[in-house]
Amino acid sequence: MEHKEKTKEEKDNKRFITPGGAGLAAICFFLPWVRACGVEISGFQIANEGGDWVVWVILIVAIVILGCFFWFGEEKTDILKPIVVLGGLLGLAILVIRFVQFLQECKVMYEIRYGAIGTLIGFILSIFGLQFIEDSVPKVETEKSENQSQESALPRISTSTLPRINFCPECGAKVQSDDKFCQECGNGLG
């Protein structure tokens, strides 16, 4: 009993990986992404002071993922999952593309800082955490498991107690099990 409670508790905790990752990405947006010439530059500074408005999408996507998780919860995973996957991939793409462009334009020595790494890890965790969120749409059972559940629900009846009814293969007329010929068409039943 204690083991079942622990696994349920672990499962409940794992479902927060997705919003935790989005929260991490949002927080790390404001932390230093790069250190160049002794100055640390955050994603906020790149977006705001650098005039690169596309970097704002990283923060917006992280907030949208976080909000959708708490808005839709586990009741509407069919809506939540595509939003998280598309948003996470969009955030990762913009982060990587803009970050690489920024670093290529930077003519001085630079050092990647924990804000950029945390934002990257946050989006990856957001997408990864979806596997721990149960689907709200019931899964379709396979034919085999459906047949097994139907068979187990039916009472067992011995075939020896049932009357044996045979049919003529030629005309389909009802014949007795000990008949040698069909009484309707005369076909041999042997």
Order of alpha helices (4+ residues) and beta strands (2+ residues): alpha-alpha-beta-beta-alpha-alpha-alpha-beta-alpha-alpha-beta-beta
